[in-house]
Amino acid sequence: MKPIAALFVLPLLLQIVPVSPQAPRQFATLEGRVIHVITGEPLPGVVVTSRMPQAGGTAPAVADRGQADSFDRPVVQVLSDAEGRFSVRVVAGRATVVFGKDLYGVRTLTYTLMPGQQLQNAVIRLMPTGTISGRVVDSRSIPVPSARIRPFQYRYTARGREIVYLPNATTNDRGEFRLPNLQPGTYWLSLSTQYSAVLYPGVREINDAEELSVDPGRETRLKDVVLLTGSTQKGTIEVRLINGPGEGAKDVVYNFTEATPNYGAPALDGNSIFEVPGERANAPVIHLEPSSTHTATEEVSRLGTYAATVTWTLPGGITARSTASTAFSGGTAVLDLIVRTPEVRLSCQVMLEEDDRRVTPLSRVNLAIAGASQAACGTGPDGTGAFRPLAEGRYYLTLFQGIPADAYVVRATLGGQDALNGDFEVTKSSSSLEVRVRRNAGVIRGSVADRQSRRVHDAFVAAIPDSPAPQSLYPYSFD
């Protein structure tokens, strides 16, 4: 038999296993000390958060500091004592434990433990955070109060490498500001008032902006920044609303918003909240004729990602939506938004392939896709779900959420198309996006050092494929 034939025979040997009630989860114990990464001194008062299962099983009866985290998810929390010691119950198997302390940030670690195992002498090292401080003045060296100071970094997100804004501060009546609890690393600063906006040290272009290095446990004091009235970092994004081929006339509600991630200070239990900009209070209604294009020019004054969205009402009262986004780095950008009526009914299916060739449905898994429009699909007990109606066009996977912690996505297909390693075409004949998952995911281990060969604590490491997905967008997974 030729090797290719095995690809057609194998699916016939797989057995679909219906979901049975979850067996009670088993637990283990993690014990250890939390210390200062540089001095080795014990750290008391560290919040140790152990994630608990959300369904099935019962959380263990232990002395804890609340049974729900800041997102109301079940957890067990304890505090490290005066010697930095702690003991916490964790889920057997792959357990996630978060260590957080003010002025030291948050560190999330994963442990693999057998049921009933008691892992002792774990050593967790926390790095002290740093601070950026400075003063904003006008051209006469008079302090500027209430100026907004936004630190930002470049990070890899579902959209690829993009700007991410972090918790901001405002200047006091003396024009002074202070940004504490920054993880050691490189930052840029945006400084603005209602009438002015610049990048540190007072420039308008990102290429001229100065990188700021934050060291652990230290305060980086900046020279005074002169903020001149009218020195706004302005640019334009030309949004072209294109009524798609074969589309009839329609009235659409148009919105233009900033879509740059704006993260708040992470809670000590590891949860991080980011702001989602709201839609315009008085969004305009735009009439589109068949095959027509409407152009809207948007003035922007902050670097980042921006999104254009239109909504309209279909027969039966169903709301249709088309959206597109672009990165703005100064100057002028063009954003094309093709308006298409969503007519495709696409389902999703997520299955776990066991070593014995059984296939088990995975429930409570979320998939997200983007492209001609954006939509998500959540699976039920049989491992299937449905996207809201989609417009025809090309899409790419942007999110896997809820797959087992020790598992990985083997493949994702849509009608013979590889949907995992690139974009795929959704047409009226498309039926189901099928995802297969296996256990025993591989692990990449290594270390990160700076130019002086010093170990870098809590560095953000991104694995980027050899053949980047379209528009530098990479699917990612978290649990």
C-alpha positions, -999 to 999 in steps of 0.1 A, spaced: 0 0 0 13 34 -9 20 58 21 -6 83 8 -34 57 11 -29 55 49 -41 90 51 -75 79 39 -76 47 59 -67 61 92 -98 82 98 -120 51 94 -102 34 123 -109 63 147 -137 58 172 -158 88 183 -162 87 220 -192 105 235 -185 129 264 -191 113 298 -195 132 331 -161 145 343 -144 124 370 -135 143 401 -102 161 397 -73 149 418 -49 172 436 -12 176 447 7 199 469 34 225 460 57 238 487 86 261 485 101 296 491 99 329 472 131 349 472 145 381 457 162 371 424 192 393 430 199 392 468 183 358 476 164 373 505 130 358 514 99 377 502 70 376 527 34 385 517 36 371 482 2 361 469 3 325 456 -26 316 434 -34 281 423 -59 277 395 -88 253 401 -109 234 376 -141 253 366 -162 223 361 -162 188 376 -144 179 408 -144 198 440 -119 224 452 -98 211 481 -106 221 516 -76 241 527 -71 274 545 -71 299 516 -75 336 510 -107 335 490 -120 310 465 -124 332 435 -98 354 416 -104 388 401 -123 372 372 -145 351 396 -127 319 386 -121 292 413 -87 294 429 -68 286 461 -47 315 474 -22 316 502 4 341 513 41 334 518 53 338 554 81 358 569 106 334 555 90 334 521 77 299 525 43 287 512 23 255 508 -6 254 483 -28 227 469 -28 224 431 -45 204 404 -28 171 396 -13 170 361 -4 203 346 -10 230 372 -7 268 368 5 288 398 8 325 399 31 344 423 25 382 427 37 409 450 35 447 447 67 462 434 78 428 422 51 422 395 36 388 387 52 355 376 32 326 363 47 291 364 35 256 353 42 224 372 35 188 363 26 167 394 11 133 400 -21 129 421 -12 130 457 24 142 451 39 167 475 66 187 457 88 204 482 117 229 481 105 247 451 123 281 447 106 309 430 126 340 422 108 374 418 124 403 401 118 438 415 101 462 391 114 495 381 101 531 378 102 559 352 98 594 365 101 629 350 86 663 345 67 680 317 71 718 311 60 743 284 83 765 264 87 789 293 97 760 317 63 763 335 51 729 347 23 713 327 -3 697 350 -27 669 340 -5 658 310 -11 621 302 20 599 302 16 565 284 45 540 284 44 515 255 63 485 241 63 464 210 50 429 217 38 399 196 1 395 198 -25 377 176 -19 404 150 18 400 151 43 426 163 24 457 175 24 485 200 9 477 234 2 505 259 7 499 296 -8 516 327 -5 554 323 -1 583 347 -9 621 348 13 649 359 6 667 391 5 705 397 43 705 395 43 688 361 58 657 377 49 621 369 59 587 381 53 553 365 60 525 390 57 487 387 73 485 353 89 451 344 126 456 336 129 461 298 127 487 271 99 513 268 89 544 249 68 572 262 39 591 247 31 625 264 0 644 256 -26 671 266 -57 681 249 -37 703 226 -3 687 222 13 653 219 49 641 216 71 611 221 100 613 245 123 633 245 99 657 227 98 644 191 70 637 167 83 606 149 87 571 163 121 568 146 133 598 165 120 586 199 144 575 226 143 540 240 141 540 278 157 512 297 141 501 330 164 482 354 151 461 383 145 479 416 157 512 401 141 545 391 149 560 357 147 598 360 142 615 327 152 650 317 124 676 314 102 672 284 91 704 267 55 701 254 47 728 230 11 738 221 2 724 187 31 699 187 7 671 182 18 639 165 -9 639 139 -15 617 109 -44 605 87 -60 572 79 -80 571 47 -108 546 52 -124 534 20 -158 517 24 -162 495 -6 -196 479 -13 -186 444 -23 -193 427 -57 -230 418 -61 -240 438 -31 -271 460 -32 -276 495 -19 -275 497 19 -273 522 48 -245 513 71 -235 527 106 -198 536 104 -175 535 134 -137 542 136 -120 533 168 -85 528 182 -78 490 187 -44 492 203 -42 470 234 -43 492 266 -33 470 295 -40 480 331 -18 470 360 -20 432 363 -37 419 394 -15 399 418 -34 367 408 -21 371 372 -52 385 355 -46 414 332 -73 437 321 -71 459 290 -94 487 279 -117 482 249 -125 515 232 -162 522 229 -180 531 197 -188 567 188 -218 582 205 -232 596 172 -219 572 146 -228 585 111 -250 566 87 -235 562 53 -255 552 21 -236 528 -2 -248 523 -37 -240 491 -56 -203 489 -65 -197 523 -49 -169 534 -26 -172 560 2 -140 575 16 -137 588 51 -105 606 63 -97 601 99 -72 622 118 -52 603 145 -27 615 170 -14 583 187 6 554 173 -11 521 173 -38 500 157 -71 514 144 -102 496 132 -131 506 109 -164 488 114 -198 491 96 -230 475 107 -264 473 89 -297 454 94 -306 424 73 -341 412 67 -355 396 98 -337 421 121 -303 404 120 -273 428 124 -245 423 99 -210 436 105 -178 441 85 -145 453 99 -109 459 90 -79 472 109 -45 487 102 -14 498 121 -6 535 122 31 545 126 28 581 115 21 599 82 -7 586 61 -22 551 59 -50 536 38 -75 511 51 -99 493 27 -131 479 43 -150 456 19 -187 455 29 -202 420 22 -234 405 34 -228 375 57 -244 345 42 -221 316 51 -232 293 79 -199 278 92 -196 254 121 -166 243 141 -155 209 155 -126 203 180 -116 168 187 -88 153 209 -69 124 193 -58 99 219 -28 76 216 -51 46 212 -67 63 181 -99 72 200 -113 107 192 -128 126 221 -149 158 217 -135 188 234 -161 211 250 -157 248 261 -130 255 234 -131 289 217 -119 295 182 -116 330 166 -111 339 130 -106 372 113 -104 384 77 -134 395 57 -151 398 91 -145 386 126 -162 358 145 -158 332 172 -171 297 177 -174 279 211 -178 242 213 -204 223 233 -204 188 249 -202 171 214 -171 193 205 -191 213 179 -203 249 177 -213 275 151 -199 309 140 -224 337 134 -231 342 97 -199 351 78 -192 370 46 -174 351 19 -137 358 17 -103 349 31 -98 343 68 -72 332 93 -73 317 127 -64 341 155 -72 323 187 -74 288 204 -87 290 239 -95 262 263 -75 233 248 -59 211 275 -27 226 290 -5 197 278 -21 195 243 -13 211 210 -32 217 177 -22 191 151 -42 205 123 -71 227 113 -88 221 80 -117 236 61 -128 215 31 -93 203 24 -76 236 30 -49 240 56 -64 265 80 -36 263 106 -5 275 87 -21 301 65 -52 318 54 -82 299 39 -111 307 17 -147 307 31 -174 303 5 -211 295 6 -203 258 2 -180 258 33 -194 237 61 -171 230 91 -138 241 104 -123 210 119 -95 211 145 -76 181 158 -56 182 191 -31 158 206 -16 155 240 21 156 250 29 189 234 66 197 228 85 221 250 111 246 239 135 254 267 163 280 267 176 311 284 176 348 276 206 371 283 214 407 276 244 421 258 265 418 290 256 381 292 233 387 323 202 365 326 170 384 317 141 377 341 105 374 328 115 381 292 87 378 266 95 350 242 75 345 210 78 315 186 74 327 151 68 303 122 94 301 93 66 310 69 46 338 85 9 338 81 -7 365 60 -4 401 73 20 388 100 -9 374 120 -1 342 140 -26 320 158 -19 316 195 -32 296 224 -37 302 261 -56 285 289 
